[in-house]
Structure formats: C-alpha cells, structure tokens
Amino acid sequence: MNRKWTNIIRFLMDECVPPIIRDNKWFMYPFYYWAYRGKHVTTLMDFKQKYFEWDPAQLQQFYEKIHSISSDRQTDVSANGIRIIMDHCSEQVESVLDVGCGKGHLLGLIKQAYPGIELHGADFVTRKLPENISFVMAEATCLPFADKAFDLVLCTHTIEHIYKARELVKELKRVARKKIIIITPKQRYFYYTLDEHILFFPQKELLTNLVEMEKYDCSNIEGDWVYIGYMPVKS
C-alpha cells in the first residue's frame, strides 16, 4: 500500500471515527492483528508504554524483529515528497546523508538520478543499502560525522519515532552544510496507532517551532509535512 492511501485511511480513522471509539483497544485490535500479521499484538498495542520502559538495546531488538504490512513498502515517502527531494538534489548538492534511511530506497533513487552525488545512510539498526552507498549504524541523536559534513541532510518518517527530538534536530543541523529536509505525518495523537510513533505533529507549528530555523518552508503534501530548512550562509 503506497503512502497516499495510507494517509487517506489514517485521515478517515483519525478524523471521522469518534475518538472514544477510535482509541478503544477492542476496536483497534483487529487492525493491529492485520497490520502486524498477528504477531506480538499485545506488545505492539502498548508500544507507547514499552518505549519508555525499554533500554536502547531492547528498542533496537524490537525494530530489528518487527515485520508489519508497512515494512513491505520500499519507502514511506510519497511520490510528491520524492519529487521535492529530487528537485533539491539538483541544486548544487554534492553530498547527501539520509538519517533513518531504512532500506535505502530513497538514496537509491538519488543515485540513479544523480550518480555523481556522494551518498550516505544512517539508521538505528543494521541495513543493507544499494551498492556504492555507505552506511553507518548510529543513533540519530548522536551522529558520527563532522560538523557541516553534508550539503543536504534528509530525515524522512523518522522524527516521529524519537522522543528526544530536539537532540535529533540539533544533530541534523550540526552535520548539514546547506539544507535539511524533514518529512513527518500530519497526525493526531492516539494511544493506539499502527506505526510505532511517539511524537505527533497535527499542526505544522509543532514541527517548525521544534526545528527552529530562520529560513524554511513547510507544506502539507498529501497528509505529510514536508519541511525544508536552509542553513545560514556566512558572509
């Protein structure tokens, strides 16, 4: 199921179903059972509680083993989100870092379109990326890169999974030389959500105030906030 339909279904559930029903455990149980193929349903339904009980090793183990319907997607970025990223890659970008790169599909698309760009991926769990794309396993809140190491830093469908989001943002801005692109769902908080999300951004101000960049654009693209931040240029 592509991102567009995922966002449509989420909108119908979150905005059209009364909250007292929408956030009811027994109403949501069949959706969890389907989305996670009937495995570890009880643990997954209480993920927002477990997240704060687990240590980093337990959380990493959780993400390594999880196999949901959404994990079959090559990327969570919509077609229009990809188009925006590609447009920005064409503007004097020589290096890109994708934080929370997943399977590296987005980096693979950039490689095909712009083979001269130096590409790097970072993720919390071990990933096998396309050939000639470097990978490092690292916490997004502590990236092993030098200051201003990359022209463009991407962070798509990752910030909502990290409670210490200010530390993540600080790292994104530290390693970015020219631009940052963050993509995250325009999503209301519910305890039962089929996505292991910890943070929610129903209004764009929640995101823009978190990132705190002087020059930026932030638009709702098919149910996702697409935030483009421009690093200050030294005179």
Accessible surface in RSA format (square Angstrom, percent):
REM  Atomic radii and reference values for relative SASA: ProtOr
REM  Chains: A
REM  Algorithm: Lee & Richards
REM  Probe-radius: 1.40
REM  Slices: 20
REM RES _ NUM      All-atoms   Total-Side   Main-Chain    Non-polar    All polar
REM                ABS   REL    ABS   REL    ABS   REL    ABS   REL    ABS   REL
RES MET A   1   107.50  55.7  52.53  34.8  54.97 130.9  58.31  49.6  49.19  65.2
RES ASN A   2    86.92  59.9  76.62  74.0  10.30  24.8  38.07  91.6  48.84  47.2
RES ARG A   3    16.46   6.9  13.26   6.8   3.20   7.6   1.48   2.0  14.98   9.1
RES LYS A   4   106.40  51.9 104.43  64.1   1.96   4.7  48.73  43.9  57.67  61.4
RES TRP A   5   139.57  56.0 139.57  67.6   0.00   0.0 115.82  61.8  23.76  38.5
RES THR A   6    30.98  22.0  29.07  29.5   1.91   4.6  29.53  39.7   1.45   2.2
RES ASN A   7     8.52   5.9   4.93   4.8   3.59   8.6   5.19  12.5   3.33   3.2
RES ILE A   8    64.17  36.5  61.41  45.7   2.77   6.7  64.11  46.2   0.07   0.2
RES ILE A   9    72.28  41.1  72.17  53.8   0.11   0.3  72.28  52.1   0.00   0.0
RES ARG A  10    32.85  13.8  29.22  14.9   3.63   8.6  21.94  30.0  10.92   6.6
RES PHE A  11   118.15  59.1 113.55  70.3   4.61  12.0 118.05  71.6   0.10   0.3
RES LEU A  12    93.07  51.8  91.62  65.5   1.46   3.7  91.96  64.6   1.11   3.0
RES MET A  13    25.09  13.0  24.77  16.4   0.32   0.8  16.10  13.7   8.99  11.9
RES ASP A  14     4.63   3.2   4.23   4.2   0.40   0.9   2.79   6.6   1.84   1.8
RES GLU A  15    84.11  48.3  53.20  40.2  30.92  73.6  13.28  25.7  70.84  57.8
RES CYS A  16    81.52  61.7  48.62  54.2  32.90  77.3  29.10  73.7  52.41  56.5
RES VAL A  17    35.89  23.6  31.79  28.8   4.10   9.9  33.29  28.9   2.61   7.1
RES PRO A  18    71.52  52.1  65.40  59.6   6.13  22.3  71.16  58.8   0.36   2.2
RES PRO A  19    76.06  55.4  73.28  66.8   2.78  10.1  73.53  60.7   2.53  15.7
RES ILE A  20   150.76  85.8 131.55  98.0  19.21  46.3 140.91 101.5   9.85  26.7
RES ILE A  21    79.02  45.0  77.63  57.8   1.39   3.4  79.02  56.9   0.00   0.0
RES ARG A  22     7.95   3.3   7.95   4.1   0.00   0.0   0.00   0.0   7.95   4.8
RES ASP A  23    44.80  31.4  30.27  30.1  14.54  34.4  12.37  29.1  32.44  32.3
RES ASN A  24    62.16  42.9  57.53  55.6   4.63  11.2   9.19  22.1  52.97  51.2
RES LYS A  25    78.79  38.4  74.97  46.0   3.82   9.1  33.43  30.1  45.36  48.3
RES TRP A  26   180.44  72.4 168.89  81.7  11.55  27.1 142.76  76.1  37.68  61.1
RES PHE A  27    68.06  34.1  56.42  34.9  11.64  30.3  65.06  39.4   3.00   8.6
RES MET A  28     0.42   0.2   0.42   0.3   0.00   0.0   0.42   0.4   0.00   0.0
RES TYR A  29    79.50  37.1  79.50  45.2   0.00   0.0  49.47  37.2  30.03  37.0
RES PRO A  30    79.36  57.8  70.12  63.9   9.24  33.6  74.26  61.3   5.10  31.7
RES PHE A  31    71.35  35.7  69.94  43.3   1.42   3.7  71.33  43.2   0.02   0.1
RES TYR A  32     2.96   1.4   2.96   1.7   0.00   0.0   0.94   0.7   2.02   2.5
RES TYR A  33   118.22  55.2 117.61  66.9   0.61   1.6  71.85  54.0  46.36  57.2
RES TRP A  34   137.99  55.4 129.33  62.6   8.66  20.3 111.74  59.6  26.25  42.6
RES ALA A  35     8.14   7.5   8.14  12.6   0.00   0.0   8.14  11.5   0.00   0.0
RES TYR A  36     5.40   2.5   4.21   2.4   1.20   3.1   2.79   2.1   2.62   3.2
RES ARG A  37    86.37  36.3  60.17  30.7  26.20  62.4  43.28  59.2  43.08  26.1
RES GLY A  38    26.45  32.6   0.00   N/A  26.45  32.6   2.73   7.5  23.72  53.1
RES LYS A  39   125.88  61.4 121.49  74.5   4.40  10.5  74.36  66.9  51.52  54.9
RES HIS A  40   131.79  72.0 111.68  77.6  20.11  51.5  83.08  85.6  48.71  56.7
RES VAL A  41    10.22   6.7   6.42   5.8   3.81   9.2   6.42   5.6   3.81  10.3
RES THR A  42    93.09  66.2  89.86  91.1   3.23   7.7  58.60  78.7  34.49  52.1
RES THR A  43    48.32  34.4  45.91  46.5   2.41   5.7  16.39  22.0  31.93  48.3
RES LEU A  44     9.72   5.4   5.86   4.2   3.87   9.7   5.86   4.1   3.87  10.4
RES MET A  45     3.69   1.9   2.30   1.5   1.39   3.3   1.55   1.3   2.14   2.8
RES ASP A  46    37.49  26.3  37.49  37.3   0.00   0.0   1.10   2.6  36.39  36.3
RES PHE A  47     6.30   3.2   6.03   3.7   0.27   0.7   6.03   3.7   0.27   0.8
RES LYS A  48    21.14  10.3  15.38   9.4   5.76  13.7  12.21  11.0   8.93   9.5
RES GLN A  49    91.78  51.3  83.40  60.9   8.38  20.0  30.47  64.9  61.31  46.5
RES LYS A  50    60.93  29.7  60.93  37.4   0.00   0.0  11.91  10.7  49.02  52.2
RES TYR A  51    30.63  14.3  24.15  13.7   6.48  16.9  10.65   8.0  19.99  24.6
RES PHE A  52   117.67  58.9  83.23  51.5  34.44  89.6  87.76  53.2  29.91  85.6
RES GLU A  53   103.96  59.7  69.48  52.6  34.48  82.1  42.16  81.5  61.80  50.5
RES TRP A  54    54.40  21.8  36.59  17.7  17.81  41.8  18.07   9.6  36.33  58.9
RES ASP A  55    72.63  50.9  66.21  65.9   6.43  15.2  35.05  82.5  37.58  37.5
RES PRO A  56    88.49  64.5  83.86  76.4   4.62  16.8  87.52  72.3   0.97   6.0
RES ALA A  57    69.62  64.0  59.11  91.2  10.50  23.9  63.07  88.8   6.55  17.3
RES GLN A  58    84.20  47.1  79.48  58.1   4.72  11.2  23.17  49.3  61.03  46.3
RES LEU A  59    25.78  14.4  25.78  18.4   0.00   0.0  25.78  18.1   0.00   0.0
RES GLN A  60    42.24  23.6  42.24  30.9   0.00   0.0   2.06   4.4  40.18  30.5
RES GLN A  61    91.86  51.4  90.88  66.4   0.98   2.3  16.95  36.1  74.91  56.8
RES PHE A  62    27.75  13.9  18.86  11.7   8.89  23.1  26.54  16.1   1.21   3.5
RES TYR A  63    45.44  21.2  36.05  20.5   9.39  24.4  36.05  27.1   9.39  11.6
RES GLU A  64    99.09  56.9  64.83  49.0  34.25  81.6  25.36  49.0  73.73  60.2
RES LYS A  65   143.27  69.9 118.12  72.5  25.16  59.9  81.82  73.6  61.46  65.5
RES ILE A  66    39.77  22.6  19.31  14.4  20.45  49.3  26.92  19.4  12.84  34.9
RES HIS A  67    94.50  51.6  86.77  60.3   7.73  19.8  56.04  57.8  38.47  44.8
RES SER A  68     7.24   6.1   7.24   9.7   0.00   0.0   2.90   6.2   4.34   6.1
RES ILE A  69    49.78  28.3  46.84  34.9   2.95   7.1  46.84  33.7   2.95   8.0
RES SER A  70    44.50  37.6  37.88  50.5   6.62  15.3  21.04  44.8  23.46  32.9
RES SER A  71    37.48  31.7  23.48  31.3  14.00  32.2  34.70  73.9   2.78   3.9
RES ASP A  72    78.48  55.0  54.73  54.5  23.75  56.2  30.60  72.0  47.87  47.7
RES ARG A  73    38.03  16.0  24.02  12.2  14.01  33.4  20.54  28.1  17.49  10.6
RES GLN A  74   123.35  69.0 111.72  81.6  11.64  27.7  33.60  71.5  89.75  68.1
RES THR A  75    34.40  24.5  19.13  19.4  15.27  36.4  22.39  30.1  12.01  18.2
RES ASP A  76    49.83  34.9  44.33  44.1   5.49  13.0   4.65  11.0  45.17  45.1
RES VAL A  77     7.28   4.8   1.51   1.4   5.77  13.9   1.51   1.3   5.77  15.6
RES SER A  78     6.66   5.6   3.26   4.4   3.39   7.8   3.61   7.7   3.05   4.3
RES ALA A  79    82.85  76.2  66.64 102.8  16.20  36.9  70.62  99.4  12.23  32.4
RES ASN A  80    51.22  35.3  51.22  49.5   0.00   0.0   0.89   2.1  50.34  48.7
RES GLY A  81     1.07   1.3   0.00   N/A   1.07   1.3   1.04   2.9   0.02   0.0
RES ILE A  82    30.59  17.4  30.59  22.8   0.00   0.0  30.59  22.0   0.00   0.0
RES ARG A  83   123.16  51.7 118.59  60.5   4.57  10.9  65.04  88.9  58.12  35.2
RES ILE A  84    24.13  13.7  23.63  17.6   0.50   1.2  24.13  17.4   0.00   0.0
RES ILE A  85     0.00   0.0   0.00   0.0   0.00   0.0   0.00   0.0   0.00   0.0
RES MET A  86    30.23  15.7  30.23  20.0   0.00   0.0  30.11  25.6   0.12   0.2
RES ASP A  87    71.25  49.9  68.16  67.8   3.09   7.3  23.19  54.6  48.06  47.9
RES HIS A  88    21.16  11.6  21.16  14.7   0.00   0.0   9.22   9.5  11.94  13.9
RES CYS A  89     3.18   2.4   0.00   0.0   3.18   7.5   0.00   0.0   3.18   3.4
RES SER A  90    65.91  55.7  35.13  46.9  30.78  70.9  24.87  53.0  41.04  57.5
RES GLU A  91    94.33  54.2  84.15  63.7  10.18  24.2  36.74  71.1  57.59  47.0
RES GLN A  92   152.75  85.4 134.93  98.6  17.82  42.4  53.12 113.1  99.63  75.6
RES VAL A  93    11.06   7.3   0.00   0.0  11.06  26.7   0.00   0.0  11.06  30.0
RES GLU A  94   131.05  75.2 125.48  94.9   5.57  13.3  40.89  79.1  90.16  73.6
RES SER A  95     7.75   6.5   7.75  10.3   0.00   0.0   7.74  16.5   0.00   0.0
RES VAL A  96     0.00   0.0   0.00   0.0   0.00   0.0   0.00   0.0   0.00   0.0
RES LEU A  97     0.00   0.0   0.00   0.0   0.00   0.0   0.00   0.0   0.00   0.0
RES ASP A  98     2.36   1.7   2.36   2.3   0.00   0.0   0.00   0.0   2.36   2.4
RES VAL A  99     1.37   0.9   1.37   1.2   0.00   0.0   1.37   1.2   0.00   0.0
RES GLY A 100    21.31  26.3   0.00   N/A  21.31  26.3   8.48  23.3  12.83  28.7
RES CYS A 101    10.52   8.0   0.00   0.0  10.52  24.7   1.02   2.6   9.50  10.2
RES GLY A 102    19.15  23.6   0.00   N/A  19.15  23.6  19.15  52.6   0.00   0.0
RES LYS A 103   100.89  49.2  88.36  54.2  12.54  29.8  73.75  66.4  27.14  28.9
RES GLY A 104     0.10   0.1   0.00   N/A   0.10   0.1   0.00   0.0   0.10   0.2
RES HIS A 105    47.80  26.1  39.79  27.7   8.00  20.5  24.30  25.0  23.49  27.3
RES LEU A 106     6.65   3.7   5.47   3.9   1.18   3.0   5.48   3.8   1.18   3.2
RES LEU A 107     0.00   0.0   0.00   0.0   0.00   0.0   0.00   0.0   0.00   0.0
RES GLY A 108    10.34  12.8   0.00   N/A  10.34  12.8   9.68  26.6   0.67   1.5
RES LEU A 109    44.44  24.8  41.50  29.7   2.94   7.4  41.91  29.4   2.54   6.8
RES ILE A 110     0.00   0.0   0.00   0.0   0.00   0.0   0.00   0.0   0.00   0.0
RES LYS A 111    61.65  30.1  60.06  36.9   1.59   3.8  45.46  40.9  16.19  17.2
RES GLN A 112   146.80  82.1 114.82  83.9  31.98  76.2  45.91  97.7 100.89  76.5
RES ALA A 113    57.04  52.5  26.42  40.8  30.62  69.7  36.51  51.4  20.53  54.4
RES TYR A 114    60.79  28.4  57.25  32.6   3.54   9.2  42.61  32.0  18.18  22.4
RES PRO A 115   110.84  80.8  85.05  77.5  25.79  93.8  85.69  70.7  25.15 156.3
RES GLY A 116    76.66  94.5   0.00   N/A  76.66  94.5  43.17 118.5  33.49  75.0
RES ILE A 117    18.70  10.6   8.87   6.6   9.83  23.7   9.19   6.6   9.51  25.8
RES GLU A 118   100.21  57.5  91.61  69.3   8.61  20.5  39.13  75.7  61.09  49.9
RES LEU A 119    10.41   5.8   3.88   2.8   6.54  16.4   3.88   2.7   6.54  17.6
RES HIS A 120    34.96  19.1  34.96  24.3   0.00   0.0  30.11  31.0   4.85   5.6
RES GLY A 121     0.43   0.5   0.00   N/A   0.43   0.5   0.00   0.0   0.43   1.0
RES ALA A 122     1.16   1.1   0.92   1.4   0.24   0.5   1.16   1.6   0.00   0.0
RES ASP A 123    15.61  10.9  12.69  12.6   2.93   6.9   2.90   6.8  12.71  12.7
RES PHE A 124    47.93  24.0  44.49  27.6   3.45   9.0  44.59  27.0   3.34   9.6
RES VAL A 125     5.39   3.5   5.39   4.9   0.00   0.0   5.39   4.7   0.00   0.0
RES THR A 126   100.11  71.2  82.61  83.7  17.50  41.7  64.25  86.3  35.85  54.2
RES ARG A 127    82.73  34.7  68.79  35.1  13.94  33.2   9.42  12.9  73.31  44.4
RES LYS A 128   195.17  95.2 167.69 102.9  27.48  65.4 120.85 108.8  74.32  79.2
RES LEU A 129    21.24  11.8   1.48   1.1  19.76  49.7   2.25   1.6  18.98  51.1
RES PRO A 130    49.55  36.1  35.14  32.0  14.41  52.4  47.34  39.1   2.21  13.7
RES GLU A 131   136.11  78.1 118.53  89.7  17.58  41.9  47.99  92.8  88.13  72.0
RES ASN A 132   128.10  88.3  84.27  81.4  43.83 105.5  31.78  76.5  96.32  93.1
RES ILE A 133    13.81   7.9   0.08   0.1  13.73  33.1   0.57   0.4  13.25  35.9
RES SER A 134    55.24  46.7  42.31  56.5  12.93  29.8  51.22 109.1   4.02   5.6
RES PHE A 135    59.33  29.7  25.56  15.8  33.78  87.9  27.31  16.6  32.03  91.7
RES VAL A 136    44.98  29.6  41.55  37.6   3.43   8.3  44.90  39.0   0.08   0.2
RES MET A 137    96.23  49.8  71.91  47.6  24.32  57.9  71.63  60.9  24.61  32.6
RES ALA A 138    17.59  16.2   5.30   8.2  12.28  27.9  15.61  22.0   1.97   5.2
RES GLU A 139    77.47  44.5  73.86  55.9   3.61   8.6  30.08  58.2  47.39  38.7
RES ALA A 140    14.10  13.0   7.46  11.5   6.64  15.1   8.23  11.6   5.87  15.6
RES THR A 141    32.13  22.9  19.03  19.3  13.10  31.2   5.62   7.5  26.51  40.1
RES CYS A 142    91.53  69.2  83.58  93.2   7.94  18.7  19.85  50.3  71.68  77.3
RES LEU A 143     8.30   4.6   0.20   0.1   8.10  20.4   0.20   0.1   8.10  21.8
RES PRO A 144    77.67  56.6  42.00  38.3  35.67 129.7  57.42  47.4  20.25 125.9
RES PHE A 145    42.74  21.4  28.38  17.6  14.35  37.4  35.69  21.6   7.05  20.2
RES ALA A 146    73.31  67.4  56.35  87.0  16.96  38.6  66.64  93.9   6.67  17.7
RES ASP A 147    94.96  66.5  77.40  77.0  17.56  41.5  24.41  57.5  70.55  70.4
RES LYS A 148    85.78  41.8  81.45  50.0   4.33  10.3  57.61  51.9  28.18  30.0
RES ALA A 149    34.03  31.3  13.69  21.1  20.34  46.3  21.03  29.6  13.00  34.4
RES PHE A 150     7.35   3.7   7.35   4.6   0.00   0.0   7.35   4.5   0.00   0.0
RES ASP A 151     4.33   3.0   4.33   4.3   0.00   0.0   0.00   0.0   4.33   4.3
RES LEU A 152     0.00   0.0   0.00   0.0   0.00   0.0   0.00   0.0   0.00   0.0
RES VAL A 153     0.00   0.0   0.00   0.0   0.00   0.0   0.00   0.0   0.00   0.0
RES LEU A 154     0.00   0.0   0.00   0.0   0.00   0.0   0.00   0.0   0.00   0.0
RES CYS A 155     0.00   0.0   0.00   0.0   0.00   0.0   0.00   0.0   0.00   0.0
RES THR A 156    13.37   9.5   8.93   9.1   4.44  10.6   0.00   0.0  13.37  20.2
RES HIS A 157    16.64   9.1   6.13   4.3  10.51  26.9   4.69   4.8  11.96  13.9
RES THR A 158    15.88  11.3  14.82  15.0   1.06   2.5  12.53  16.8   3.35   5.1
RES ILE A 159     0.00   0.0   0.00   0.0   0.00   0.0   0.00   0.0   0.00   0.0
RES GLU A 160     1.60   0.9   1.60   1.2   0.00   0.0   1.31   2.5   0.29   0.2
RES HIS A 161    40.29  22.0  36.63  25.5   3.67   9.4  23.89  24.6  16.41  19.1
RES ILE A 162    30.85  17.6  30.85  23.0   0.00   0.0  30.85  22.2   0.00   0.0
RES TYR A 163   121.14  56.6 110.43  62.8  10.71  27.9  62.19  46.7  58.95  72.7
RES LYS A 164   127.00  62.0 118.80  72.9   8.21  19.5  71.66  64.5  55.35  59.0
RES ALA A 165     3.57   3.3   2.49   3.8   1.08   2.5   2.49   3.5   1.08   2.9
RES ARG A 166   149.20  62.6 141.64  72.2   7.56  18.0  68.40  93.5  80.80  49.0
RES GLU A 167    82.13  47.2  79.82  60.4   2.30   5.5  33.11  64.0  49.02  40.0
RES LEU A 168     0.00   0.0   0.00   0.0   0.00   0.0   0.00   0.0   0.00   0.0
RES VAL A 169     5.64   3.7   5.64   5.1   0.00   0.0   5.64   4.9   0.00   0.0
RES LYS A 170   147.23  71.8 143.46  88.0   3.78   9.0  87.74  79.0  59.50  63.4
RES GLU A 171    20.98  12.0  20.98  15.9   0.00   0.0   4.62   8.9  16.36  13.4
RES LEU A 172     0.38   0.2   0.38   0.3   0.00   0.0   0.38   0.3   0.00   0.0
RES LYS A 173    55.78  27.2  52.39  32.1   3.39   8.1  30.48  27.4  25.31  27.0
RES ARG A 174    69.34  29.1  56.99  29.1  12.35  29.4  51.07  69.8  18.27  11.1
RES VAL A 175     0.00   0.0   0.00   0.0   0.00   0.0   0.00   0.0   0.00   0.0
RES ALA A 176     0.00   0.0   0.00   0.0   0.00   0.0   0.00   0.0   0.00   0.0
RES ARG A 177    99.99  42.0  87.59  44.7  12.40  29.5  42.49  58.1  57.50  34.8
RES LYS A 178    78.01  38.1  71.21  43.7   6.79  16.2  56.42  50.8  21.58  23.0
RES LYS A 179    12.67   6.2  12.67   7.8   0.00   0.0  11.03   9.9   1.64   1.8
RES ILE A 180     0.59   0.3   0.59   0.4   0.00   0.0   0.59   0.4   0.00   0.0
RES ILE A 181     0.00   0.0   0.00   0.0   0.00   0.0   0.00   0.0   0.00   0.0
RES ILE A 182     0.35   0.2   0.35   0.3   0.00   0.0   0.35   0.3   0.00   0.0
RES ILE A 183     1.31   0.7   1.31   1.0   0.00   0.0   1.31   0.9   0.00   0.0
RES THR A 184     0.10   0.1   0.10   0.1   0.00   0.0   0.00   0.0   0.10   0.2
RES PRO A 185     2.01   1.5   0.95   0.9   1.06   3.9   0.95   0.8   1.06   6.6
RES LYS A 186    85.72  41.8  71.88  44.1  13.84  33.0  25.55  23.0  60.17  64.1
RES GLN A 187     6.67   3.7   3.64   2.7   3.03   7.2   3.71   7.9   2.96   2.2
RES ARG A 188    85.61  35.9  83.96  42.8   1.65   3.9  24.15  33.0  61.46  37.2
RES TYR A 189   124.29  58.0 108.16  61.5  16.13  42.0  87.88  66.0  36.41  44.9
RES PHE A 190     8.86   4.4   8.36   5.2   0.50   1.3   8.86   5.4   0.00   0.0
RES TYR A 191    59.00  27.5  57.58  32.8   1.42   3.7  52.53  39.5   6.47   8.0
RES TYR A 192    24.56  11.5  24.56  14.0   0.00   0.0   7.01   5.3  17.55  21.6
RES THR A 193     6.24   4.4   1.59   1.6   4.65  11.1   2.07   2.8   4.17   6.3
RES LEU A 194    49.62  27.6  31.90  22.8  17.72  44.6  32.06  22.5  17.57  47.3
RES ASP A 195    29.66  20.8  23.91  23.8   5.75  13.6  19.92  46.9   9.74   9.7
RES GLU A 196    21.87  12.6  19.26  14.6   2.61   6.2   2.91   5.6  18.96  15.5
RES HIS A 197    10.90   6.0  10.90   7.6   0.00   0.0   3.78   3.9   7.12   8.3
RES ILE A 198    18.41  10.5   4.75   3.5  13.65  32.9   5.09   3.7  13.32  36.1
RES LEU A 199    38.90  21.7  36.96  26.4   1.95   4.9  38.06  26.7   0.84   2.3
RES PHE A 200    26.54  13.3   8.17   5.1  18.37  47.8  10.18   6.2  16.36  46.8
RES PHE A 201     8.65   4.3   8.61   5.3   0.04   0.1   8.61   5.2   0.04   0.1
RES PRO A 202    31.56  23.0  27.01  24.6   4.55  16.5  27.70  22.9   3.86  24.0
RES GLN A 203    99.13  55.4  96.90  70.8   2.23   5.3  42.89  91.3  56.24  42.7
RES LYS A 204    82.30  40.2  81.09  49.8   1.21   2.9  35.41  31.9  46.90  50.0
RES GLU A 205    91.48  52.5  91.47  69.2   0.01   0.0  50.82  98.3  40.66  33.2
RES LEU A 206    87.28  48.6  78.73  56.3   8.55  21.5  80.50  56.5   6.78  18.3
RES LEU A 207     0.00   0.0   0.00   0.0   0.00   0.0   0.00   0.0   0.00   0.0
RES THR A 208    11.34   8.1   7.28   7.4   4.07   9.7   2.63   3.5   8.72  13.2
RES ASN A 209    98.57  68.0  92.99  89.9   5.59  13.4  27.14  65.3  71.44  69.0
RES LEU A 210    21.39  11.9  17.02  12.2   4.37  11.0  17.51  12.3   3.88  10.4
RES VAL A 211     0.30   0.2   0.22   0.2   0.08   0.2   0.22   0.2   0.08   0.2
RES GLU A 212   119.79  68.8  94.72  71.7  25.07  59.7  30.72  59.4  89.07  72.7
RES MET A 213    16.51   8.6   4.86   3.2  11.65  27.7   9.44   8.0   7.07   9.4
RES GLU A 214   183.59 105.4 143.60 108.6  39.98  95.2  65.42 126.5 118.16  96.5
RES LYS A 215   138.01  67.3 134.15  82.3   3.87   9.2  83.12  74.8  54.89  58.5
RES TYR A 216    89.18  41.6  68.52  39.0  20.66  53.8  32.59  24.5  56.59  69.8
RES ASP A 217    75.87  53.1  71.91  71.6   3.96   9.4  21.71  51.1  54.15  54.0
RES CYS A 218    14.29  10.8   0.31   0.3  13.98  32.8   0.50   1.3  13.79  14.9
RES SER A 219    54.20  45.8  49.25  65.7   4.96  11.4  23.38  49.8  30.82  43.2
RES ASN A 220    74.78  51.6  48.96  47.3  25.81  62.2  15.60  37.5  59.18  57.2
RES ILE A 221    34.87  19.8  33.15  24.7   1.73   4.2  34.83  25.1   0.05   0.1
RES GLU A 222    69.04  39.6  42.51  32.2  26.52  63.2  39.26  75.9  29.78  24.3
RES GLY A 223    21.05  26.0   0.00   N/A  21.05  26.0  16.54  45.4   4.51  10.1
RES ASP A 224     1.79   1.3   1.79   1.8   0.00   0.0   1.38   3.2   0.41   0.4
RES TRP A 225    17.36   7.0  17.36   8.4   0.00   0.0  17.36   9.3   0.00   0.0
RES VAL A 226     4.87   3.2   2.69   2.4   2.18   5.3   2.69   2.3   2.18   5.9
RES TYR A 227     0.00   0.0   0.00   0.0   0.00   0.0   0.00   0.0   0.00   0.0
RES ILE A 228    15.71   8.9  15.71  11.7   0.00   0.0  15.71  11.3   0.00   0.0
RES GLY A 229     0.00   0.0   0.00   N/A   0.00   0.0   0.00   0.0   0.00   0.0
RES TYR A 230    54.16  25.3  50.04  28.5   4.12  10.7  35.36  26.6  18.81  23.2
RES MET A 231    20.56  10.6  12.76   8.4   7.80  18.6  12.76  10.8   7.80  10.3
RES PRO A 232   111.05  80.9  87.22  79.5  23.83  86.6  98.33  81.2  12.72  79.0
RES VAL A 233   142.22  93.6 111.75 101.2  30.48  73.4 115.12 100.0  27.11  73.5
RES LYS A 234   175.43  85.6 148.11  90.9  27.32  65.0 103.93  93.5  71.50  76.2
RES SER A 235   161.13 136.2  85.27 113.8  75.86 174.7  85.77 182.6  75.36 105.6
END  Absolute sums over single chains surface
CHAIN  1 A    12272.0      10194.6       2077.4       7010.8       5261.2
END  Absolute sums over all chains
TOTAL         12272.0      10194.6       2077.4       7010.8       5261.2
